[in-house]
């Protein structure tokens, strides 16, 4: 099919390829929904099927030229993460949640970095990038379980706050790691090579803050919803483009953009509007990720991927336990919070694409394969581990667990909507 597309003019090839990508993602999610799997899993499997290793529907040159989709997707993800950093939220919870999030994310990253370096003898660049990505959590599976059983209480509140902070920590750690790696991995670094990416990142942060302030002034009461969306997307794409021009991640600047805007306006409606605009972008992002997955590498990377999968879970659990102990959290939170932090998908996959750019080609492909394959595993076990955590912590009562989602929803739908009004969905 890819050869058939190549005989057509470039405009027709691009349009038909995008249509195939979106339709394949949609059709596979119909199947994964029957198995009660997240949409992300369906999108990745769709990419594998239509990609070069199976049906080869999409021309290879087109796949290689669609890296910009990951930049756009990450810009929107980071902007959405920024909404959860409101001043009033930190005043209410204090710094205990931040300590827990730092402990569980950084310990997982440290465990992965050291295991990749000393167990498999990978170089420090690869090990550090993989460790930085390991700090991320994708709470979608957990959120589905929370909604399904109307879970609520102290455990749920703590979990929602931790996952909101978790991905922001990952973005910061990854940005610092890639800035230090620089543009010439493996050749030794001069002071200029180390400092220049750092300077670029600082400038990007300043532009992100300025963008949030500018947007808050542009969003006058008379501004139509269409123009609100146009202005927001324009600034996000501009930020992503400027970052791409100097080969740095757009994550931190876009996250600061979202953070500054929410704190200056308290305008939550804009984030809801943007989230309704992004599903096709996210679908393409994950399907393209699946097309880039090298199935032939599974045989050689099976041990590495399994080690990454297991050690990251251990790091997340022990880190959450340590953070809860330091902050004197309640026993149910201390014992079970780590189980609810298992899933990993959106942000991790996007960062794997960025890591693919700065690492040597073969190493970058290996990074992408490890993250994509492990993401599918995490999304498979995520819902079960989340339910275990919610039931054993008391967030799901015995009535709700036995009654199932329909009766529980009829009984508690109003309270559920209140509890989950600020929950992040898929990062």
VOPAGU-2260 file (C-alpha; in pm, 1 decimal, decimal comma):
REM VOPAGU-2260
SITE   aa  ch    i         X         Y         Z
SITE  UNK   A    0       0,0       0,0       0,0
SITE  UNK   A    1     290,0     235,0      74,8
SITE  UNK   A    2     415,6     175,4    -278,6
SITE  UNK   A    3      68,4     259,8    -413,9
SITE  UNK   A    4      66,2     589,7    -222,0
SITE  UNK   A    5     411,3     672,2    -354,9
SITE  UNK   A    6     272,4     678,6    -709,8
SITE  UNK   A    7      33,5     960,2    -619,0
SITE  UNK   A    8     111,3    1329,1    -590,5
SITE  UNK   A    9     240,0    1450,2    -253,1
SITE  UNK   A   10     -83,1    1622,8    -147,3
SITE  UNK   A   11    -292,9    1311,9    -213,3
SITE  UNK   A   12     -36,7    1091,2     -38,5
SITE  UNK   A   13     -36,7    1304,2     276,8
SITE  UNK   A   14    -415,1    1336,0     295,5
SITE  UNK   A   15    -481,4     966,1     235,9
SITE  UNK   A   16    -210,0     866,8     484,1
SITE  UNK   A   17    -357,5    1089,8     755,2
SITE  UNK   A   18    -699,6     941,3     685,4
SITE  UNK   A   19    -563,8     586,6     717,6
SITE  UNK   A   20    -382,6     675,6    1041,5
SITE  UNK   A   21    -693,9     821,1    1204,5
SITE  UNK   A   22    -927,4     545,6    1083,0
SITE  UNK   A   23    -689,4     268,3    1189,7
SITE  UNK   A   24    -662,5     419,7    1537,0
SITE  UNK   A   25   -1040,0     447,2    1566,3
SITE  UNK   A   26   -1105,0      90,3    1449,4
SITE  UNK   A   27    -849,4     -64,2    1682,7
SITE  UNK   A   28    -994,5     121,0    1983,0
SITE  UNK   A   29   -1327,8     -49,8    1908,5
SITE  UNK   A   30   -1150,4    -379,6    1968,6
SITE  UNK   A   31    -945,4    -271,8    2271,3
SITE  UNK   A   32   -1257,3    -130,7    2436,3
SITE  UNK   A   33   -1410,9    -479,7    2426,6
SITE  UNK   A   34   -1107,2    -599,3    2621,2
SITE  UNK   A   35   -1140,5    -297,5    2855,3
SITE  UNK   A   36    -799,1    -163,9    2750,9
SITE  UNK   A   37    -711,0     206,7    2721,6
SITE  UNK   A   38    -733,1     382,2    2385,3
SITE  UNK   A   39    -356,3     435,8    2392,5
SITE  UNK   A   40    -306,0      60,6    2357,4
SITE  UNK   A   41    -535,9      51,0    2055,4
SITE  UNK   A   42    -357,4     339,9    1889,2
SITE  UNK   A   43     -14,1     181,3    1932,8
SITE  UNK   A   44    -134,3    -156,0    1801,8
SITE  UNK   A   45    -295,1      19,7    1502,9
SITE  UNK   A   46      37,9     183,9    1424,7
SITE  UNK   A   47     218,0    -148,9    1442,2
SITE  UNK   A   48     -31,9    -308,9    1202,7
SITE  UNK   A   49     -30,7     -36,1     935,8
SITE  UNK   A   50     339,2      35,4     984,8
SITE  UNK   A   51     639,1     -86,4     783,2
SITE  UNK   A   52     678,8    -415,2     970,7
SITE  UNK   A   53     334,4    -560,6     885,6
SITE  UNK   A   54     100,8    -403,9     625,2
SITE  UNK   A   55     331,0    -119,1     523,1
SITE  UNK   A   56      42,1     114,5     440,3
SITE  UNK   A   57     222,7     443,8     495,2
SITE  UNK   A   58     526,2     555,4     287,9
SITE  UNK   A   59     846,5     545,3     492,4
SITE  UNK   A   60     943,3     900,1     396,5
SITE  UNK   A   61     613,0    1028,1     527,7
SITE  UNK   A   62     658,5     849,2     860,7
SITE  UNK   A   63    1006,8     997,5     897,0
SITE  UNK   A   64     871,9    1343,9     817,3
SITE  UNK   A   65     597,3    1341,9    1081,2
SITE  UNK   A   66     816,5    1407,3    1383,0
SITE  UNK   A   67     650,3    1746,0    1421,7
SITE  UNK   A   68     332,9    1567,7    1539,3
SITE  UNK   A   69     509,3    1467,1    1862,1
SITE  UNK   A   70     613,8    1829,6    1923,8
SITE  UNK   A   71     254,9    1947,6    1881,4
SITE  UNK   A   72     118,2    1671,3    2102,8
SITE  UNK   A   73     373,1    1741,1    2376,4
SITE  UNK   A   74     298,0    2113,1    2363,1
SITE  UNK   A   75     -70,5    2045,1    2431,0
SITE  UNK   A   76       6,7    1785,7    2700,8
SITE  UNK   A   77     241,5    2024,8    2882,4
SITE  UNK   A   78      -7,1    2312,2    2859,5
SITE  UNK   A   79    -270,1    2087,2    3020,0
SITE  UNK   A   80     -32,7    1984,2    3299,9
SITE  UNK   A   81      23,8    2352,5    3380,4
SITE  UNK   A   82    -337,4    2400,3    3485,5
SITE  UNK   A   83    -283,7    2191,0    3798,9
SITE  UNK   A   84     -23,6    2427,1    3947,1
SITE  UNK   A   85    -258,8    2678,2    4103,0
SITE  UNK   A   86    -145,1    2875,5    4405,1
SITE  UNK   A   87    -457,4    2796,9    4603,9
SITE  UNK   A   88    -405,4    2421,5    4553,1
SITE  UNK   A   89     -57,2    2440,5    4707,4
SITE  UNK   A   90    -187,4    2648,4    4997,6
SITE  UNK   A   91    -448,2    2382,3    5072,0
SITE  UNK   A   92    -220,8    2077,7    5058,1
SITE  UNK   A   93     103,9    2225,8    5180,3
SITE  UNK   A   94     428,6    2070,4    5062,4
SITE  UNK   A   95     361,3    1710,5    5167,0
SITE  UNK   A   96     223,9    1609,7    4827,4
SITE  UNK   A   97     527,1    1764,7    4656,2
SITE  UNK   A   98     760,9    1559,1    4878,3
SITE  UNK   A   99     572,4    1238,4    4791,3
SITE  UNK   A  100     577,6    1317,2    4418,6
SITE  UNK   A  101     948,6    1397,2    4426,1
SITE  UNK   A  102    1029,7    1075,9    4612,8
SITE  UNK   A  103     829,7     839,1    4392,0
SITE  UNK   A  104     935,9     994,5    4061,2
SITE  UNK   A  105    1306,0    1049,7    4135,4
SITE  UNK   A  106    1362,3     710,9    4300,9
SITE  UNK   A  107    1216,4     534,6    3996,8
SITE  UNK   A  108    1444,2     741,5    3772,1
SITE  UNK   A  109    1752,9     666,4    3981,2
SITE  UNK   A  110    1678,8     292,1    3990,4
SITE  UNK   A  111    1637,1     277,5    3612,0
SITE  UNK   A  112    1948,9     484,8    3542,8
SITE  UNK   A  113    2171,0     270,1    3763,8
SITE  UNK   A  114    2025,4     -60,0    3642,4
SITE  UNK   A  115    2070,9      32,9    3275,4
SITE  UNK   A  116    2426,4     148,7    3339,8
SITE  UNK   A  117    2552,7    -131,6    3561,0
SITE  UNK   A  118    2336,3    -431,3    3465,4
SITE  UNK   A  119    2342,6    -381,5    3089,0
SITE  UNK   A  120    2656,3    -162,6    3052,6
SITE  UNK   A  121    2477,5     108,7    2849,3
SITE  UNK   A  122    2650,5     445,6    2831,8
SITE  UNK   A  123    2550,2     725,1    3069,1
SITE  UNK   A  124    2364,2     926,5    2802,9
SITE  UNK   A  125    2122,8     643,7    2727,0
SITE  UNK   A  126    2086,6     545,0    3092,6
SITE  UNK   A  127    2013,8     902,9    3203,7
SITE  UNK   A  128    1756,1     964,0    2931,1
SITE  UNK   A  129    1578,0     636,0    3008,2
SITE  UNK   A  130    1588,8     715,6    3380,9
SITE  UNK   A  131    1442,2    1062,2    3320,8
SITE  UNK   A  132    1155,1     912,5    3120,9
SITE  UNK   A  133    1092,1     655,2    3396,7
SITE  UNK   A  134     986,8     933,8    3634,6
SITE  UNK   A  135     664,5     993,6    3436,5
SITE  UNK   A  136     324,3     847,5    3521,9
SITE  UNK   A  137      16,0     818,5    3300,1
SITE  UNK   A  138    -288,5     829,6    3528,0
SITE  UNK   A  139    -552,9     750,9    3264,4
SITE  UNK   A  140    -607,5     390,2    3375,4
SITE  UNK   A  141    -629,5     497,4    3737,9
SITE  UNK   A  142    -877,5     773,7    3653,3
SITE  UNK   A  143   -1100,2     527,6    3467,2
SITE  UNK   A  144   -1110,8     302,9    3774,0
SITE  UNK   A  145   -1182,3     598,2    4004,2
SITE  UNK   A  146   -1476,4     703,0    3787,6
SITE  UNK   A  147   -1601,2     347,9    3741,3
SITE  UNK   A  148   -1637,1     281,7    4113,2
SITE  UNK   A  149   -1690,5     638,2    4235,7
SITE  UNK   A  150   -1383,8     612,9    4458,7
SITE  UNK   A  151   -1326,3     914,1    4681,1
SITE  UNK   A  152   -1169,6    1025,0    5004,0
SITE  UNK   A  153    -824,5    1117,5    5132,1
SITE  UNK   A  154    -646,6     853,6    4924,1
SITE  UNK   A  155    -803,9     972,9    4598,1
SITE  UNK   A  156    -734,3    1338,3    4676,6
SITE  UNK   A  157    -367,9    1262,7    4745,9
SITE  UNK   A  158    -338,7    1048,2    4433,2
SITE  UNK   A  159    -483,6    1318,2    4206,7
SITE  UNK   A  160    -245,7    1581,2    4344,6
SITE  UNK   A  161      58,6    1352,4    4315,8
SITE  UNK   A  162      -7,8    1259,5    3951,5
SITE  UNK   A  163     -62,0    1626,4    3865,5
SITE  UNK   A  164     284,2    1710,1    4001,1
SITE  UNK   A  165     450,9    1389,9    3879,9
SITE  UNK   A  166     459,6    1469,1    3509,3
SITE  UNK   A  167     580,9    1821,9    3575,2
SITE  UNK   A  168     876,7    1676,3    3765,8
SITE  UNK   A  169     941,6    1445,0    3471,6
SITE  UNK   A  170     942,8    1737,2    3226,9
SITE  UNK   A  171    1191,9    1926,0    3443,0
SITE  UNK   A  172    1421,7    1625,1    3492,3
SITE  UNK   A  173    1413,5    1535,3    3122,8
SITE  UNK   A  174    1481,6    1893,3    3013,7
SITE  UNK   A  175    1781,3    1919,9    3247,5
SITE  UNK   A  176    1912,2    1579,1    3136,6
SITE  UNK   A  177    1889,6    1654,9    2765,0
SITE  UNK   A  178    2039,7    2000,5    2815,4
SITE  UNK   A  179    2341,2    1845,5    2986,2
SITE  UNK   A  180    2378,1    1575,1    2721,8
SITE  UNK   A  181    2405,4    1848,4    2459,6
SITE  UNK   A  182    2427,2    1818,8    2084,3
SITE  UNK   A  183    2731,9    1592,0    2048,7
SITE  UNK   A  184    2685,4    1283,3    2263,1
SITE  UNK   A  185    2988,1    1066,2    2309,4
SITE  UNK   A  186    3246,7    1322,2    2195,4
SITE  UNK   A  187    3318,1    1507,0    2518,4
SITE  UNK   A  188    3170,5    1842,8    2612,2
SITE  UNK   A  189    3308,4    2191,4    2624,8
SITE  UNK   A  190    3164,5    2451,2    2862,4
SITE  UNK   A  191    2987,9    2616,4    2569,6
SITE  UNK   A  192    2827,2    2286,4    2461,3
SITE  UNK   A  193    2686,5    2236,3    2808,8
SITE  UNK   A  194    2579,1    2593,4    2875,3
SITE  UNK   A  195    2420,7    2678,9    2540,2
SITE  UNK   A  196    2126,0    2434,9    2572,9
SITE  UNK   A  197    2076,1    2557,5    2931,3
SITE  UNK   A  198    2062,5    2917,9    2808,5
SITE  UNK   A  199    1816,3    2820,1    2536,8
SITE  UNK   A  200    1596,2    2648,6    2796,2
SITE  UNK   A  201    1600,6    2953,5    3023,4
SITE  UNK   A  202    1499,7    3176,0    2731,2
SITE  UNK   A  203    1220,7    2931,1    2644,7
SITE  UNK   A  204    1095,3    2948,0    3004,3
SITE  UNK   A  205    1085,8    3326,3    2990,7
SITE  UNK   A  206     892,1    3313,6    2663,4
SITE  UNK   A  207     650,5    3061,8    2819,2
SITE  UNK   A  208     583,1    3293,4    3113,6
SITE  UNK   A  209     538,6    3587,9    2877,0
SITE  UNK   A  210     299,2    3387,4    2659,9
SITE  UNK   A  211      79,0    3309,8    2960,2
SITE  UNK   A  212      70,0    3675,3    3059,6
SITE  UNK   A  213      -3,7    3789,5    2703,9
SITE  UNK   A  214    -282,7    3536,1    2659,1
SITE  UNK   A  215    -443,5    3643,3    2986,6
SITE  UNK   A  216    -464,0    3998,6    2851,2
SITE  UNK   A  217    -595,3    3888,7    2512,0
SITE  UNK   A  218    -878,0    3681,9    2661,0
SITE  UNK   A  219   -1125,1    3965,8    2708,1
SITE  UNK   A  220   -1487,2    3888,3    2808,4
SITE  UNK   A  221   -1602,6    3972,0    2454,7
SITE  UNK   A  222   -1361,0    3725,9    2291,7
SITE  UNK   A  223   -1549,0    3447,4    2109,7
SITE  UNK   A  224   -1476,2    3080,8    2185,5
SITE  UNK   A  225   -1341,5    3030,2    1833,9
SITE  UNK   A  226   -1091,1    3312,3    1870,9
SITE  UNK   A  227    -994,6    3197,6    2221,4
SITE  UNK   A  228    -894,6    2862,2    2075,6
SITE  UNK   A  229    -717,9    3019,5    1777,6
SITE  UNK   A  230    -505,0    3245,0    1999,0
SITE  UNK   A  231    -412,3    2961,6    2236,3
SITE  UNK   A  232    -314,6    2720,1    1959,1
SITE  UNK   A  233    -118,3    2992,1    1779,6
SITE  UNK   A  234      90,7    3064,2    2088,6
SITE  UNK   A  235     144,7    2695,0    2163,8
SITE  UNK   A  236     260,0    2620,7    1809,9
SITE  UNK   A  237     484,0    2926,3    1816,9
SITE  UNK   A  238     647,0    2809,2    2140,8
SITE  UNK   A  239     696,5    2456,8    2003,4
SITE  UNK   A  240     843,9    2596,7    1682,0
SITE  UNK   A  241    1091,9    2822,1    1861,1
SITE  UNK   A  242    1205,8    2531,7    2078,9
SITE  UNK   A  243    1244,8    2303,6    1775,8
SITE  UNK   A  244    1458,3    2569,7    1606,1
SITE  UNK   A  245    1726,6    2527,5    1875,8
SITE  UNK   A  246    1666,0    2154,8    1939,7
SITE  UNK   A  247    1524,8    2179,1    2291,4
SITE  UNK   A  248    1210,2    2034,5    2442,9
SITE  UNK   A  249     893,9    2250,1    2434,5
SITE  UNK   A  250     765,7    2085,8    2751,0
SITE  UNK   A  251     876,1    2323,7    3024,1
SITE  UNK   A  252     794,1    2643,5    2835,8
SITE  UNK   A  253     445,9    2518,4    2744,2
SITE  UNK   A  254     385,3    2396,9    3099,5
SITE  UNK   A  255     481,4    2739,1    3235,7
SITE  UNK   A  256     253,8    2894,0    2974,1
SITE  UNK   A  257     -37,8    2694,8    3117,5
SITE  UNK   A  258      64,6    2760,0    3478,1
SITE  UNK   A  259      90,6    3137,5    3438,1
SITE  UNK   A  260    -239,7    3159,5    3253,9
SITE  UNK   A  261    -441,7    2962,0    3511,7
SITE  UNK   A  262    -296,3    3159,8    3801,6
SITE  UNK   A  263    -364,6    3495,0    3633,3
SITE  UNK   A  264    -718,0    3416,2    3516,8
SITE  UNK   A  265    -861,0    3106,2    3694,9
SITE  UNK   A  266   -1006,8    3030,7    3350,7
SITE  UNK   A  267   -1056,0    2651,5    3355,6
SITE  UNK   A  268   -1291,7    2661,0    3057,3
SITE  UNK   A  269   -1006,1    2730,2    2816,2
SITE  UNK   A  270    -831,7    2405,4    2913,2
SITE  UNK   A  271   -1152,3    2211,1    2859,9
SITE  UNK   A  272   -1190,8    2373,4    2518,1
SITE  UNK   A  273    -833,7    2287,0    2420,8
SITE  UNK   A  274    -876,8    1926,4    2540,2
SITE  UNK   A  275   -1174,0    1886,3    2303,2
SITE  UNK   A  276    -955,7    2006,5    2015,4
SITE  UNK   A  277    -670,5    1760,7    2070,2
SITE  UNK   A  278    -809,0    1401,1    2027,5
SITE  UNK   A  279    -715,7    1371,9    1654,9
SITE  UNK   A  280    -366,4    1503,2    1732,6
SITE  UNK   A  281    -318,8    1256,1    2016,4
SITE  UNK   A  282    -453,6     971,9    1804,5
SITE  UNK   A  283    -205,4    1047,6    1524,8
SITE  UNK   A  284      74,6    1083,6    1778,5
SITE  UNK   A  285      23,5     737,8    1928,2
SITE  UNK   A  286     -44,0     565,6    1594,4
SITE  UNK   A  287     275,7     714,2    1450,0
SITE  UNK   A  288     454,0     595,3    1764,4
SITE  UNK   A  289     333,3     242,4    1689,2
SITE  UNK   A  290     453,2     267,9    1328,3
SITE  UNK   A  291     801,9     355,3    1454,3
SITE  UNK   A  292     811,9      57,2    1689,6
SITE  UNK   A  293    1073,0    -192,3    1570,2
SITE  UNK   A  294     913,9    -532,3    1626,9
SITE  UNK   A  295    1228,9    -716,0    1518,8
SITE  UNK   A  296    1411,2    -561,9    1816,3
SITE  UNK   A  297    1184,2    -737,2    2069,0
SITE  UNK   A  298    1393,7   -1052,0    2063,8
SITE  UNK   A  299    1712,3    -869,4    2164,2
SITE  UNK   A  300    1551,2    -610,2    2393,1
SITE  UNK   A  301    1316,0    -844,4    2576,9
SITE  UNK   A  302    1535,5    -869,2    2886,7
SITE  UNK   A  303    1604,7    -493,7    2892,3
SITE  UNK   A  304    1237,6    -406,5    2848,4
SITE  UNK   A  305    1127,7    -649,9    3117,8
SITE  UNK   A  306    1390,6    -511,8    3355,7
SITE  UNK   A  307    1275,1    -156,5    3285,9
SITE  UNK   A  308     913,1    -261,1    3343,6
SITE  UNK   A  309     980,9    -430,5    3678,6
SITE  UNK   A  310    1241,4    -193,2    3824,9
SITE  UNK   A  311    1035,7     118,1    3748,0
SITE  UNK   A  312     738,0     -32,5    3936,7
SITE  UNK   A  313     963,3    -113,0    4232,2
SITE  UNK   A  314    1105,7     240,6    4226,9
SITE  UNK   A  315     759,9     398,6    4210,0
SITE  UNK   A  316     627,5     190,4    4499,1
SITE  UNK   A  317     928,7     234,1    4726,9
SITE  UNK   A  318     950,7     605,4    4644,5
SITE  UNK   A  319     584,4     660,0    4725,8
SITE  UNK   A  320     625,7     461,7    5048,8
SITE  UNK   A  321     930,4     667,8    5145,9
SITE  UNK   A  322     760,8     998,6    5065,1
SITE  UNK   A  323     451,6     904,4    5262,9
SITE  UNK   A  324     667,2     797,6    5557,7
SITE  UNK   A  325     857,9    1127,9    5556,4
SITE  UNK   A  326     535,6    1329,5    5545,4
SITE  UNK   A  327     361,1    1102,6    5798,2
SITE  UNK   A  328      77,3    1019,2    5562,1
SITE  UNK   A  329    -188,9     775,3    5676,4
SITE  UNK   A  330    -119,2     402,8    5659,5
SITE  UNK   A  331    -352,4     326,8    5363,5
SITE  UNK   A  332    -189,7     601,0    5156,5
SITE  UNK   A  333     159,7     486,7    5252,5
SITE  UNK   A  334      90,8     121,2    5171,7
SITE  UNK   A  335    -104,2     151,0    4847,8
SITE  UNK   A  336     -28,2     480,6    4672,9
SITE  UNK   A  337     260,0     328,2    4476,3
SITE  UNK   A  338      31,2      68,3    4316,4
SITE  UNK   A  339    -181,3     343,8    4163,0
SITE  UNK   A  340     126,2     500,6    3996,1
SITE  UNK   A  341     212,7     204,7    3771,4
SITE  UNK   A  342      77,6     317,7    3428,7
SITE  UNK   A  343     303,6     502,8    3184,9
SITE  UNK   A  344     208,1     623,5    2835,3
SITE  UNK   A  345     159,8     969,1    2683,6
SITE  UNK   A  346     438,0    1186,8    2823,6
SITE  UNK   A  347     684,5     896,6    2828,7
SITE  UNK   A  348     623,5     819,1    2460,5
SITE  UNK   A  349     661,0    1183,7    2364,8
SITE  UNK   A  350     986,2    1210,5    2557,6
SITE  UNK   A  351    1111,7     892,7    2392,8
SITE  UNK   A  352    1070,0    1067,9    2057,6
SITE  UNK   A  353    1269,9    1363,9    2182,7
SITE  UNK   A  354    1536,4    1131,0    2321,4
SITE  UNK   A  355    1544,7     954,4    1984,7
SITE  UNK   A  356    1661,2    1281,3    1827,7
SITE  UNK   A  357    1955,5    1347,3    2056,5
SITE  UNK   A  358    2090,9     991,3    2086,7
SITE  UNK   A  359    2277,6     805,3    1810,5
SITE  UNK   A  360    2039,0     641,4    1562,5
SITE  UNK   A  361    2068,2     282,5    1683,2
SITE  UNK   A  362    2050,8     380,6    2050,1
SITE  UNK   A  363    1757,8     612,0    1983,4
SITE  UNK   A  364    1566,0     328,5    1815,6
SITE  UNK   A  365    1635,0     107,8    2116,3
SITE  UNK   A  366    1503,7     378,3    2352,1
SITE  UNK   A  367    1183,5     411,0    2151,4
SITE  UNK   A  368    1129,1      35,1    2140,0
SITE  UNK   A  369    1173,8      -5,0    2517,0
SITE  UNK   A  370     933,4     277,6    2603,7
SITE  UNK   A  371     663,5     184,3    2350,9
SITE  UNK   A  372     661,0    -184,5    2436,8
SITE  UNK   A  373     665,2    -123,2    2812,0
SITE  UNK   A  374     384,2     134,0    2777,8
SITE  UNK   A  375     158,0    -137,5    2640,0
SITE  UNK   A  376     245,7    -360,7    2937,4
SITE  UNK   A  377     185,9     -78,3    3184,3
SITE  UNK   A  378    -154,8      -3,8    3033,8
SITE  UNK   A  379    -247,0    -371,7    3061,7
SITE  UNK   A  380    -163,5    -403,5    3431,9
SITE  UNK   A  381    -251,2     -46,0    3529,7
SITE  UNK   A  382    -628,3     -85,6    3582,5
SITE  UNK   A  383    -587,1    -398,2    3797,5
SITE  UNK   A  384    -318,5    -243,8    4018,5
SITE  UNK   A  385    -524,6      75,0    4052,1
SITE  UNK   A  386    -831,8    -116,6    4165,8
SITE  UNK   A  387    -626,4    -313,1    4419,7
SITE  UNK   A  388    -491,2      14,5    4558,4
SITE  UNK   A  389    -831,1     184,4    4571,4
SITE  UNK   A  390   -1008,5    -112,1    4732,4
SITE  UNK   A  391    -741,7    -181,4    4994,4
SITE  UNK   A  392    -705,2     187,5    5082,2
SITE  UNK   A  393   -1078,0     215,3    5146,1
SITE  UNK   A  394   -1137,0     458,1    4859,0
SITE  UNK   A  395   -1374,7     201,9    4705,0
SITE  UNK   A  396   -1617,5      79,2    4968,1
SITE  UNK   A  397   -1730,6    -280,3    4983,9
SITE  UNK   A  398   -2072,0    -171,9    4851,6
SITE  UNK   A  399   -1923,7      -5,2    4543,7
SITE  UNK   A  400   -1687,8    -294,4    4468,6
SITE  UNK   A  401   -1973,9    -546,5    4483,5
SITE  UNK   A  402   -2240,3    -328,4    4323,7
SITE  UNK   A  403   -2034,1    -252,5    4015,3
SITE  UNK   A  404   -2012,7      70,0    3820,6
SITE  UNK   A  405   -2378,5     113,8    3720,9
SITE  UNK   A  406   -2535,5     105,3    4069,1
SITE  UNK   A  407   -2247,8     299,4    4220,6
SITE  UNK   A  408   -2274,6     565,4    3953,9
SITE  UNK   A  409   -2649,1     604,1    4009,2
SITE  UNK   A  410   -2592,6     649,3    4380,3
SITE  UNK   A  411   -2293,1     882,1    4380,3
SITE  UNK   A  412   -2272,4    1058,9    4042,9
SITE  UNK   A  413   -2309,9    1409,5    4184,8
SITE  UNK   A  414   -2034,9    1365,6    4443,5
SITE  UNK   A  415   -1810,1    1193,6    4189,3
SITE  UNK   A  416   -1828,4    1487,9    3952,8
SITE  UNK   A  417   -1719,7    1717,6    4234,5
SITE  UNK   A  418   -1429,8    1494,6    4342,7
SITE  UNK   A  419   -1292,0    1452,1    3990,7
SITE  UNK   A  420   -1347,3    1804,9    3859,4
SITE  UNK   A  421    -973,1    1873,4    3863,5
SITE  UNK   A  422    -842,8    1527,6    3772,9
SITE  UNK   A  423    -587,9    1505,2    3489,1
SITE  UNK   A  424    -703,1    1252,2    3227,5
SITE  UNK   A  425    -421,2    1140,6    2997,4
SITE  UNK   A  426     -72,3    1255,5    3009,4
